[in-house]
Structures are given as structure tokens and as C-alpha cells.
Amino acid sequence: MVSEQYIRKSVGIIGNVIALCLFLSPTPTFRRIMKNKSVEEYSPIPYLATLVNCLVWVLYGLPMVHPDSTLVVTINGAGILIEVVFITIFFVFSGRPKQRLVIAAVLAGETLFVAILVVLVFTLQHTTAERTTSVGIICCVFNVMMYASPLSVMKMVIRTKSVEFMPFWLSLAAFLNASVWTVYALIPFDPFIAIPNGIGCVFGLAQLILYAAYYKSTKRMMAERQQMIGLSSAVVRIGPEKVAQQSA
């Protein structure tokens, strides 16, 4: 008979793979940013939220805090490296000084917060049960924040009826990631993983529904924009020729 521990480990490995896909899913977005040398209307909030989420989950998964959570540490450690790269690219290609200042301030705040949390946990709490509870509650809060971070983008999608700046693969990966880690948290039950990921399932599903609702209108608007750009280019090319003919 397959043991519960084996099932949990197997689900955790699947969760690691899907979470890695989640962390890497914005890659096409950052290729576009580097190609255009502009962040356009993309928001840094999801990446900043994901970074602090990964930081606190690495702390949660340490043996001195919550034993037997190696898979939590490995995937969130990878997530930290990926988010640092993404945020660096965003910072470099952000043409707005105010936005750069906000990014720098948030990064400094996140670093300071995690440093203080580490000191408090290891100096004031002396058992893994105490550390699991305190760090777990904080992880719940930040995990929900990570899943909820696209709410501003979802609001823009509803307002503009366009999903151009809400990447599909990021939304899909977020939904799948939340679903798998919810299952993982049920074998055995871990409320600090189950609760935020259950909420993440709802947010991820909402994004996919929005994508399905506004995909066609987005394609139409992008096609109309390209047509307008083409017409503008034609006018620019034809203009000098007409002037030359009139002068002759």
C-alpha cells in the first residue's frame, strides 16, 4: 500500500515543477520589456509580492522552524533568484523615476522586515511548534497577498476590456500552482499552506475567467491598433511625395 508520506512527497515534487513554471511564466513579458526597452503598463507589484512571499516561505521550511519541508525550501529558494532577476530588469527599463523609487523602497522594506522576523523567531521562540505557528501565520498573509497582487491588473482588464497586460501563462500557472499545493497541504493537513493556496485557487480561476471573457476584444483592439499604425506610416511616407509633386 502506498504510504501517505510517499503521496505527499510526490505531490510536493509536482508542486515544485508547477511552481517553477509559475515563477518563469512572466519570461515572455520580460523579453518584451527588454525588446521595447520599456515596462509599458506592466506593474512591478506581482513580482515584489512574490519575492517577499518566497522569502518568508524559505524561513517556514527551514528544519529549525518546520521540519520535513525541504520541498518548500527548494522551490521558494529558486523563486527568490528568479524574482530578483525580473525585478532588476523591471527597474532598469522603468522610465519613471517615481516608479524606480517605489521599487527600491519596497525592496528595502521587505529585506528589513524579513531580517527582523528571523531575529525575533530565533531569539524569542525556542520550539518548532511555536516557530511554525508564528511564521506560518505570516506566510499565510503574504501568500494571499501574492495571489491577490494581480487585482489591480484585473481591475484594469475590466475597465479597458483588454487582457493585453495580464499574461495568460502567469494566470494559468498561478491557478495550477495553488491547486496542487492545496492538495499537498491536505496530506496531512497543514492549515498554513492550505488556506492561502485555497484562496489562490479562487483568484487564479477569476483571472482565467476574465481572460476568456476579454480575449476576443483584446485581439480586435490590438488588430485595430496595428492597422492605425500602418495607416500612420503610410501617411508619413506619402506626405513628402505629395509635397514634392505639388512643388514641381
N, C-alpha and C positions, 0 to 999 in steps of 0.2 A: 504494500500500500504506500502511495506517495505521501511523504510527511508534509506537515504544514510548513515547516521551515524551508523545505525544498521549493514548494509552491511560492512562498513569499520571496525567496531569492530569485526565482525565475521571473516573477512579475517585476521585481526590482530591476533586473537586467533589462527587461523590455522597457521599463520606465526610463532607464538611463539612455537607451537608444533614442526613444521618442523625445526625451528632454533635450538631448544633444541636437536633434533636428529642430526643436523649438528655438534653442539658442542660436542656431545657424540660419534659421529661416529668413532673417532680415538681410542676408547676404546680397540678394539681388537689389534691395533698396540701397545698400551702401555702395554697390557698384554704380548705380545710377547717380548717387551723390558725388562720387569721385569723378565720374564721366562728365557730369554737368558742372562740377566744381561749385555746387550749391546744395544746401539742405532743403531748398524749396519750402513746402508747407509741412514737412515731416516734423514730428515732435520728438525731443530727446527724453521725454518723461518715461515712456515704457522701458527704455534701456537703463535709466538711472534707478527706476523702481526694481528692475530685475537684478541689478548689481547688488543693492543692499539686501535684497531677498536672498541671494546666493550666499552673501557673507554671513548672515545670521543662521542659515541652514547648515553651513560648514561647521559653525560653532555647535549647533544642535547635534550634529552627527559625530562629534568627537567622542572617543571612548570614555573620557572623564565626565562627559555630560549625559550622553545617551548611548550606552553600549550596543554593539551589534548593528551599527548603522553605517557601515563602510560605504554602501552604495549611495547613501545620501551625501556623504563627503565627496566621493569621486565626481559625481555629476555636477554638484554645485561648485566644486573647485574648477572644473572645466568651464562652467558658466561664468565665473569671475573673470577668467582670462579672456573669453570671447567678448564679454560686455565692455571690458576695458579697451579692447581694440575698437569696438564700434563707437564708444563714446569719444575716444580720441579722434577718430575720423570725423564724427559729427562736430566736434569742437573746432577742428582745423578748417572745415568747409562752411562753418556758420559765418555768414557775412554780417551778422548783427552783434555788435559789442555787448549789448544788454543780455542777449541770449548766452553768449560765452560767459559773462559774469555769473549768470544764474547757474549754469552748468558747474562752474568752478566752486561756487558757494555750496551747492547741493552735495558735490563730491566731498568737500571738506567736512560738511555736516555729517554725512554718512560715515566717513572714516572716524571722526571723533566719537560718534555715537557707538559704533562697534567696539572701539578701543575701551571706552568707559564700561560698556556691557561686559566685556571679557574680564576686566579688572574686578568688577563687582561680583560677578558669578564665581570666580575662583578664589576670592578672598572672604566673601560673606557666606557662601554656601558650601557645605562640606560633604554632601551626599549626591549621588547621581539622580536620585528621585527629586530632590529639591531643584537641582540644576535643570533637569528635564522639564519640570513644570514651568519655571520662570522663563527659560529660553524658548520653550515650546509655545507659550502664550505670545511672546514677541514674534516668533516665526509665523504664527497664525495671522497676526496683524499685517506683517509685511508681505506674506504670500497673497492675502486678499488684495492688498494694495497693488501688487504686481499684476494680478488678473484683472483688477479694476482700472488699471492705468490707461487702457485704450478708451475709457468712457468719453474723454474729450474728443478723441478721433471719431467715435461713434456718433457723438452729437453733431460733428461737422458733416458726417456722412448723411445724416437725416436732413440737415439744413441744406446741403448742396445737392443731395440726391446723387452723390458720386462716391465710389469706393476706391478712387484712384490712390488716395493716401492711407488706405487701410489694407496692407498687404494680405492677400488671401492665405498664403502658406503660413504666415505668422498666426493668423486666426485659427487655422485648422490644427496646427501643431499645438497651440495652447489648449484647444479643446481635447485633443487626444492625450496630451500630457496630463491634464487634470483628471481625466477619466482613469488612466492607468494607475496613477498614484493614489487615487481614491480606493481602487481595488487593493493595492498594496497595503494601504492603511487598515484594511479590514482583516488582515491575516498576520498577526492578531490585531485587534482594534487599537489604533493609535489616533486619538482624537485630534492631536496637534497636526497630523498630516491629513486626516480625513476631512475635517471641517473646511479648511481653506481650499482644498482641491475640489471638494463638492461644490463650493461656491464658484470656483473656477470653471467647472463644467457649465454652469448656468451662463456665466459671462461669455465663455467661448461659443456656446450654442447661439447666444444672442448675436454675436459678430457674424457667424455663418449665415444666420437668417437675414441680417442686413445685407450681406454680400449677395445673397441670392436675389433679394428684392431690388437692389440697385445696380446689378451687374450690367443689364442691358442699357439702362440710361447712361451709365458711365461710358460704355463703348460708343454710344451715339454722340455724347458730348466730346469725347476725345477725337472722333472722326470729324466732327464739325470744326473742332479747333485746328486739326491738321489741314482741313480744306481752307479755312480762313488764312492760315499761314501760307499755303500755296498761292492763294489769290493775292496776298500782300506781296509775295516775292515776285509774282508775275507783273504786278503794277510797278514795282521798283525797276524791273528790267525793261518794261515797255516805255516807262516815262521818259528816260533820256532819248530813246529813239524818236518819239513823237516830237520832242523839243528840237532835235536835230533836223527833222523833216520840215517843221514849221520855219526854222531859221533859213533853210535852203529855199 
